[in-house]
Amino acid sequence: MTAHEPESARSEEVHDSSSSTPPPTFVDVFAGCGGLSLGLMRAGWRGILAIEKDPWAFATLSANLPVDEEPLSYGWPETIPHQAWDIHDLLSDHRDALESLAGTVDLLAGGPPCQGFSYVGRRCPDDPRNFLFETYLSLVEVLQPRFLLLENVLGFQSDFRVPARTGVTNFARELHGRLSGKYHVETATLRAEEHGIPQSRARYFFICATKDIGSPDGLATFFEDLRTDAKTFLAKRDLGPSPTAHDAISDLEVERNGLIPSPDTPGFQAVGYTGPLSAYQRAMRDGHSGVPPDTRLARHRPEIRSRFASIITTVRNGDRSAWTLSPAVRRAYNLRKATIRVLDASRPAPTITSLPDDLLHYSEPRILTVRENARLQSFPDWFAFRGNFTTGGSERRHQVPRFTQVANAVPPLLAEQLGLNLLSLHRRHSSRRCSSQLDTAVPAPPGAF
């Protein structure tokens, strides 16, 4: 069994290739490492193309979701080289190839980068990444997809105090207005923990459907239906809502498994593995055997480990209503970093970020591994990441190492639920299109074959 062919990939949620009806298609733009694509593929969608400019993130996506290797893979147009693409370059260099896909793309998935909108960052209205939604709209015009699925941080829908140089103060409202001429648009905030993800993570979503035959049944209630269907979806997998950090990563503790030499990096140690302990962990094993990838441990100095241990003890014995350290605790440990948090084993994790030292383990004096962060995002254990583990300095703005790839992704388990509900919406939409075409067809002349 290869890394991208886990046992559960042949489950009922993956489209049966022997069916007479081909699966609907999608293009993933700003695809990152492939979390959204993985969930959509498992729901029964067929990937045509993924657009991602970072070489490391694209390497991860390509290794786990390769071309023409069912069941989890992309078709990929022969006229577009299989490589990392900046969306501007792709539109410039291969516009004819993209235009040839018009009418064949059922869904354009993925949202513009979030860094300029995030409350965690500086929220700069003129951050160049904010205006990638203009290029996104150009891609919509070229591909003419029937459906759109966009995801972004909550700050995407918030007003900037100072307008951007183009006069935009609210990018979500601007995008809604620009899309609503051709699409019916529904929006909502979704919380990952309500969909079986062991992480308190809120994100803003758009679902859009073309206006060619009117609003499809179920579009107006899409997000309400999604929340209702979550219980059934999770129950079929022996899962429940709001799994805890302990549910997610207790089988990856050093104390339980011991240490092994890191298979990723000479000179580092990694966590061994002895087996899952919870239903969530069994689901994340997903046919993988042996030690999961990406369990390399940070090399903390003894004094850092000692300080981490003291911080964890202080937090566990103090106020556990919030993850972020109080100002008093930060002063006591001479911590300038305001965003450092400690996992609470009895609750879902806080929203993970691209900075590995933002989050400490609930009982062990260390930061988390890439695999532990991936578990908190619901990536299966066979999904291996590529590229550097971290990066720093000015390169942080341009490179997407493993920790950042995980943090930026749409949780695959949530993406699968979105994909299943979109699949239902697509079927009803397609049925209405067929009925509309039959109703408007020109009658054949008498005697015609």
C-alpha positions as CSV (number, residue, x, y, z in Angstrom):
1,M,0.0,0.0,0.0
2,T,1.5,3.3,-1.0
3,A,1.4,6.5,1.0
4,H,-1.4,7.9,-1.0
5,E,-3.6,4.8,-1.0
6,P,-4.7,4.3,2.5
7,E,-7.3,1.6,3.3
8,S,-10.1,4.1,4.0
9,A,-9.5,5.8,0.6
10,R,-11.6,3.0,-0.8
11,S,-14.5,3.8,1.5
12,E,-18.0,4.5,0.4
13,E,-17.3,8.3,0.4
14,V,-14.8,8.0,-2.5
15,H,-16.6,8.0,-5.8
16,D,-16.9,4.6,-7.5
17,S,-14.9,4.8,-10.7
18,S,-17.1,2.0,-12.2
19,S,-20.2,4.1,-12.0
20,S,-21.7,5.2,-15.3
21,T,-21.9,8.8,-14.0
22,P,-18.4,10.5,-13.9
23,P,-17.6,12.4,-10.7
24,P,-17.9,16.1,-10.7
25,T,-14.6,18.1,-11.2
26,F,-12.8,20.8,-9.3
27,V,-9.8,23.0,-9.6
28,D,-8.1,24.0,-6.3
29,V,-6.6,27.5,-6.4
30,F,-4.1,28.7,-3.7
31,A,-4.1,25.0,-2.9
32,G,-1.3,24.9,-0.3
33,C,-0.3,21.4,0.7
34,G,-3.7,19.9,-0.3
35,G,-5.9,19.7,2.7
36,L,-9.0,21.0,0.9
37,S,-8.3,18.8,-2.2
38,L,-7.9,15.7,0.0
39,G,-11.3,16.3,1.6
40,L,-13.0,17.0,-1.7
41,M,-11.5,13.9,-3.3
42,R,-12.7,11.7,-0.4
43,A,-16.2,13.1,-0.8
44,G,-16.2,12.0,-4.5
45,W,-14.9,15.0,-6.4
46,R,-12.3,14.6,-9.1
47,G,-9.4,17.0,-9.1
48,I,-8.4,18.5,-12.5
49,L,-5.7,21.0,-11.5
50,A,-4.1,22.5,-8.3
51,I,-2.6,26.0,-8.4
52,E,0.0,26.6,-5.7
53,K,3.1,28.8,-6.1
54,D,5.2,27.6,-3.2
55,P,7.6,24.7,-4.2
56,W,7.5,23.1,-0.8
57,A,3.8,23.1,-0.4
58,F,3.4,21.9,-4.0
59,A,5.8,19.1,-3.3
60,T,3.7,18.0,-0.4
61,L,0.5,18.1,-2.5
62,S,2.1,16.2,-5.4
63,A,3.6,13.5,-3.2
64,N,0.3,12.7,-1.4
65,L,-2.2,13.5,-4.2
66,P,-0.3,12.5,-7.4
67,V,-1.4,12.6,-11.0
68,D,-3.5,9.7,-12.4
69,E,-3.1,7.4,-9.5
70,E,-6.6,6.7,-8.2
71,P,-8.3,7.0,-5.9
72,L,-6.8,10.2,-4.6
73,S,-5.2,12.1,-7.4
74,Y,-5.5,14.8,-10.0
75,G,-6.2,14.4,-13.7
76,W,-4.0,17.4,-14.7
77,P,-4.2,18.9,-18.2
78,E,-1.5,17.7,-20.6
79,T,-1.0,21.3,-21.8
80,I,-0.1,22.6,-18.3
81,P,3.2,21.5,-16.8
82,H,2.8,19.7,-13.5
83,Q,4.7,22.2,-11.3
84,A,4.2,24.9,-8.8
85,W,2.5,27.9,-10.4
86,D,2.0,31.5,-9.4
87,I,-1.6,32.2,-10.5
88,H,-0.5,35.3,-12.4
89,D,2.0,33.4,-14.4
90,L,-0.4,30.6,-15.1
91,L,-3.0,33.0,-16.4
92,S,-0.4,34.7,-18.5
93,D,1.5,31.7,-19.9
94,H,-1.3,29.1,-20.2
95,R,-4.5,31.1,-20.7
96,D,-5.5,29.1,-23.8
97,A,-5.2,25.9,-21.8
98,L,-7.3,27.3,-19.0
99,E,-9.9,28.6,-21.4
100,S,-10.1,25.1,-22.9
101,L,-11.3,23.9,-19.5
102,A,-14.3,26.3,-19.5
103,G,-17.5,24.4,-19.1
104,T,-15.8,21.3,-17.7
105,V,-15.0,22.6,-14.2
106,D,-17.9,22.0,-11.8
107,L,-16.2,23.7,-8.8
108,L,-13.4,26.2,-8.2
109,A,-12.3,25.7,-4.6
110,G,-9.8,27.6,-2.4
111,G,-9.5,31.1,-1.1
112,P,-6.9,33.9,-1.5
113,P,-4.1,34.1,1.1
114,C,-5.2,35.3,4.5
115,Q,-2.2,36.9,6.0
116,G,-3.2,40.5,5.3
117,F,-6.7,40.0,6.9
118,S,-5.7,38.0,9.9
119,Y,-6.1,39.4,13.4
120,V,-2.9,37.6,14.4
121,G,-1.0,39.7,11.9
122,R,-0.8,43.4,11.1
123,R,-4.0,43.6,9.1
124,C,-2.6,45.9,6.4
125,P,-5.3,46.9,3.9
126,D,-2.6,47.4,1.2
127,D,-0.9,44.0,1.7
128,P,-0.3,42.9,-1.9
129,R,-1.7,39.4,-1.0
130,N,-5.1,41.0,-0.3
131,F,-5.6,41.9,-3.9
132,L,-5.1,38.3,-5.2
133,F,-8.9,38.2,-5.1
134,E,-8.8,40.2,-8.3
135,T,-6.7,37.5,-9.9
136,Y,-9.1,35.0,-8.4
137,L,-12.0,36.7,-10.2
138,S,-10.0,36.6,-13.4
139,L,-9.7,32.8,-13.0
140,V,-13.4,32.5,-12.3
141,E,-14.1,34.4,-15.6
142,V,-11.8,32.1,-17.5
143,L,-12.9,28.7,-16.1
144,Q,-16.7,29.6,-15.7
145,P,-17.2,27.1,-12.9
146,R,-20.7,26.1,-11.8
147,F,-19.8,26.4,-8.1
148,L,-17.4,28.3,-6.0
149,L,-16.1,27.4,-2.5
150,L,-13.9,30.0,-0.7
151,E,-12.4,29.9,2.8
152,N,-10.6,32.7,4.7
153,V,-10.0,34.0,8.2
154,L,-12.7,35.9,10.1
155,G,-10.8,39.1,9.4
156,F,-11.7,38.8,5.8
157,Q,-15.2,40.1,6.6
158,S,-14.1,42.9,8.9
159,D,-13.8,46.5,7.9
160,F,-10.3,48.1,7.8
161,R,-10.2,51.4,9.6
162,V,-8.3,52.9,6.7
163,P,-9.4,52.1,3.1
164,A,-7.0,50.3,0.8
165,R,-5.4,52.3,-2.0
166,T,-8.3,51.1,-4.2
167,G,-10.9,52.4,-1.8
168,V,-11.8,48.9,-0.5
169,T,-12.6,48.8,3.2
170,N,-14.2,45.3,3.4
171,F,-12.8,42.6,1.1
172,A,-15.5,40.1,1.8
173,R,-18.3,42.6,0.9
174,E,-16.3,43.6,-2.2
175,L,-16.0,40.0,-3.4
176,H,-19.6,39.3,-2.6
177,G,-20.7,42.2,-4.7
178,R,-18.4,41.3,-7.6
179,L,-19.6,37.7,-7.7
180,S,-23.3,38.3,-7.2
181,G,-23.9,39.4,-10.8
182,K,-23.4,35.8,-12.0
183,Y,-23.7,33.7,-8.8
184,H,-26.0,33.1,-5.9
185,V,-23.8,33.7,-2.9
186,E,-24.2,32.2,0.6
187,T,-21.7,32.9,3.5
188,A,-21.2,31.6,7.0
189,T,-18.7,31.2,9.8
190,L,-17.9,27.6,10.5
191,R,-16.2,26.3,13.6
192,A,-13.9,23.3,13.1
193,E,-14.6,21.8,16.5
194,E,-18.3,21.4,15.6
195,H,-17.2,19.1,12.7
196,G,-15.0,16.7,14.6
197,I,-11.8,18.6,14.4
198,P,-9.8,18.8,17.7
199,Q,-9.1,22.5,17.3
200,S,-11.1,25.7,18.1
201,R,-10.8,27.2,14.6
202,A,-13.3,29.6,13.1
203,R,-13.2,30.4,9.4
204,Y,-15.4,32.4,7.0
205,F,-16.8,30.5,4.0
206,F,-18.5,31.4,0.7
207,I,-20.6,28.9,-1.3
208,C,-21.7,30.2,-4.8
209,A,-23.8,28.7,-7.6
210,T,-24.3,30.0,-11.1
211,K,-27.6,31.9,-11.8
212,D,-28.1,30.2,-15.1
213,I,-31.2,28.3,-14.0
214,G,-32.0,30.0,-10.7
215,S,-30.9,29.1,-7.2
216,P,-30.5,25.3,-6.8
217,D,-32.5,23.6,-4.0
218,G,-30.5,23.5,-0.8
219,L,-28.2,26.5,-1.5
220,A,-30.0,28.8,0.9
221,T,-29.8,26.2,3.7
222,F,-26.3,24.8,2.7
223,F,-24.6,25.8,6.0
224,E,-27.5,24.9,8.2
225,D,-27.6,21.4,6.5
226,L,-23.9,21.1,6.9
227,R,-24.1,21.5,10.6
228,T,-27.0,19.2,10.9
229,D,-25.3,16.5,8.8
230,A,-22.1,16.7,10.8
231,K,-23.5,14.4,13.5
232,T,-24.3,11.6,11.1
233,F,-21.1,12.0,9.2
234,L,-19.0,11.7,12.4
235,A,-21.1,8.9,13.9
236,K,-20.5,6.8,10.8
237,R,-16.8,7.1,11.7
238,D,-17.2,6.4,15.4
239,L,-16.4,10.1,16.0
240,G,-18.1,12.9,17.9
241,P,-17.9,16.7,17.8
242,S,-15.2,18.6,19.7
243,P,-12.6,15.9,20.3
244,T,-9.9,17.0,22.8
245,A,-6.2,17.6,22.3
246,H,-5.7,14.4,24.4
247,D,-8.0,12.5,22.0
248,A,-5.9,13.7,19.1
249,I,-2.3,13.3,20.2
250,S,-2.0,11.3,23.4
251,D,-0.6,8.3,21.4
252,L,2.3,10.6,20.3
253,E,3.7,11.3,23.7
254,V,7.5,10.7,24.2
255,E,6.9,9.3,27.7
256,R,4.7,6.5,26.2
257,N,6.6,5.7,23.0
258,G,10.2,6.6,23.6
259,L,12.6,8.1,21.2
260,I,14.0,7.0,17.8
261,P,16.5,8.7,15.4
262,S,14.6,11.1,13.2
263,P,14.0,9.7,9.7
264,D,13.7,13.2,8.4
265,T,16.8,14.9,9.7
266,P,20.2,13.4,10.9
267,G,21.1,14.5,14.4
268,F,17.5,15.0,15.5
269,Q,15.3,12.6,17.5
270,A,11.7,11.7,16.8
271,V,8.8,10.1,18.7
272,G,8.4,6.4,18.3
273,Y,5.0,4.8,18.0
274,T,3.2,2.0,19.8
275,G,-0.4,2.4,18.6
276,P,-3.6,4.5,18.9
277,L,-5.6,5.0,22.1
278,S,-8.8,6.8,21.0
279,A,-11.4,6.6,18.2
280,Y,-10.0,9.8,16.7
281,Q,-6.5,8.4,16.6
282,R,-7.7,5.2,15.0
283,A,-9.4,7.3,12.3
284,M,-6.3,9.3,11.7
285,R,-4.2,6.1,11.4
286,D,-6.3,5.5,8.3
287,G,-4.5,2.4,7.1
288,H,-1.0,3.6,7.9
289,S,1.3,1.2,9.7
290,G,4.4,1.9,11.7
291,V,5.7,5.3,12.9
292,P,3.9,8.3,11.4
293,P,6.1,10.7,9.4
294,D,6.9,14.2,10.6
295,T,7.5,13.3,14.3
296,R,10.8,15.1,14.6
297,L,11.3,16.8,17.9
298,A,12.8,20.3,18.4
299,R,16.2,20.3,20.1
300,H,15.4,22.4,23.2
301,R,18.3,23.3,25.5
302,P,18.0,22.0,29.0
303,E,17.2,25.4,30.5
304,I,14.4,25.9,27.9
305,R,12.9,22.5,28.8
306,S,13.0,23.4,32.4
307,R,11.3,26.7,31.8
308,F,8.6,25.0,29.6
309,A,8.0,22.4,32.4
310,S,7.5,25.2,35.0
311,I,5.2,27.1,32.6
312,I,3.1,24.0,32.0
313,T,2.8,23.3,35.7
314,T,1.9,26.9,36.5
315,V,-0.9,26.9,33.8
316,R,-2.2,23.5,34.9
317,N,-2.5,24.7,38.5
318,G,-3.9,28.1,37.6
319,D,-6.5,29.6,35.3
320,R,-7.4,27.0,32.6
321,S,-10.2,29.1,31.1
322,A,-7.8,30.5,28.5
323,W,-4.9,29.1,26.5
324,T,-2.9,32.3,26.3
325,L,-0.5,33.0,29.2
326,S,-1.6,35.9,31.4
327,P,0.6,39.0,31.6
328,A,1.6,38.0,35.2
329,V,2.9,34.6,34.0
330,R,4.7,36.1,31.1
331,R,6.4,38.6,33.4
332,A,7.3,35.9,35.8
333,Y,9.1,33.9,33.1
334,N,10.5,37.0,31.2
335,L,8.5,36.1,28.1
336,R,8.2,38.8,25.5
337,K,6.1,36.7,23.2
338,A,2.4,37.4,23.9
339,T,1.0,34.6,21.8
340,I,2.5,31.6,23.6
341,R,-0.1,29.1,24.7
342,V,-0.3,25.8,26.5
343,L,-2.5,22.9,25.3
344,D,-5.3,21.9,27.7
345,A,-5.6,18.1,27.3
346,S,-9.3,18.2,28.2
347,R,-10.3,20.7,25.4
348,P,-9.8,21.1,21.7
349,A,-6.6,22.9,20.9
350,P,-6.5,26.6,20.1
351,T,-6.2,27.6,16.5
352,I,-2.7,26.4,15.5
353,T,-0.4,28.9,13.8
354,S,2.6,28.8,11.5
355,L,5.0,29.5,14.4
356,P,5.8,26.2,16.2
357,D,6.8,28.0,19.4
358,D,3.3,29.5,19.8
359,L,2.0,26.3,21.4
360,L,3.4,24.0,24.2
361,H,2.4,20.4,24.8
362,Y,-0.1,19.8,27.7
363,S,2.3,17.7,29.7
364,E,5.7,17.4,28.1
365,P,8.2,20.4,28.1
366,R,8.3,21.0,24.4
367,I,6.6,22.4,21.4
368,L,4.5,20.2,19.2
369,T,5.8,18.2,16.2
370,V,4.5,18.7,12.7
371,R,2.6,15.4,13.0
372,E,0.9,16.6,16.2
373,N,-0.2,19.8,14.5
374,A,-1.3,17.7,11.5
375,R,-3.4,15.6,13.9
376,L,-5.0,18.7,15.3
377,Q,-5.9,19.6,11.7
378,S,-7.3,16.1,10.9
379,F,-4.6,15.1,8.4
380,P,-4.3,11.3,8.2
381,D,-1.0,9.7,9.4
382,W,0.0,8.6,5.9
383,F,0.0,12.3,4.7
384,A,3.7,13.2,4.7
385,F,4.9,16.8,4.4
386,R,7.9,18.1,2.3
387,G,10.3,21.0,2.6
388,N,12.0,22.6,5.6
389,F,10.4,22.2,9.0
390,T,10.6,25.9,9.8
391,T,12.1,29.1,8.3
392,G,12.9,32.5,9.7
393,G,13.8,36.1,9.1
394,S,12.8,37.7,5.9
395,E,12.3,34.3,4.3
396,R,9.1,33.7,6.4
397,R,7.2,36.0,4.0
398,H,8.2,33.9,0.9
399,Q,8.6,30.3,2.1
400,V,6.1,27.8,3.3
401,P,7.8,25.2,5.5
402,R,6.0,22.2,7.0
403,F,4.6,23.9,10.1
404,T,3.1,26.7,7.9
405,Q,1.7,24.2,5.4
406,V,-0.2,22.5,8.2
407,A,-1.5,25.7,9.8
408,N,-2.7,27.2,6.5
409,A,-4.6,24.2,5.4
410,V,-8.4,23.6,5.4
411,P,-8.8,20.7,7.8
412,P,-9.4,17.6,5.5
413,L,-12.2,16.3,7.7
414,L,-14.1,19.5,7.4
415,A,-13.3,19.7,3.7
416,E,-14.8,16.2,3.2
417,Q,-18.1,17.3,4.8
418,L,-18.2,20.4,2.7
419,G,-17.5,18.2,-0.4
420,L,-20.3,15.8,0.4
421,N,-22.9,18.6,0.8
422,L,-21.6,20.2,-2.3
423,L,-21.9,16.9,-4.1
424,S,-25.6,16.8,-3.1
425,L,-26.0,20.4,-4.2
426,H,-24.4,19.6,-7.6
427,R,-26.7,16.7,-8.3
428,R,-29.8,18.7,-7.6
429,H,-28.3,21.6,-9.7
430,S,-27.5,19.2,-12.6
431,S,-31.0,17.7,-12.4
432,R,-32.5,21.1,-12.8
433,R,-30.2,21.9,-15.7
434,C,-31.3,18.8,-17.5
435,S,-35.0,19.5,-16.8
436,S,-34.5,23.1,-18.0
437,Q,-32.8,21.9,-21.2
438,L,-35.6,19.4,-21.9
439,D,-38.3,22.0,-21.3
440,T,-36.7,24.5,-23.8
441,A,-35.7,22.0,-26.4
442,V,-37.1,22.6,-29.9
443,P,-39.5,19.8,-30.9
444,A,-38.4,17.5,-33.6
445,P,-40.3,17.7,-36.9
446,P,-42.8,15.0,-37.8
447,G,-41.1,11.9,-39.1
448,A,-37.7,12.8,-37.7
449,F,-35.6,9.9,-36.4
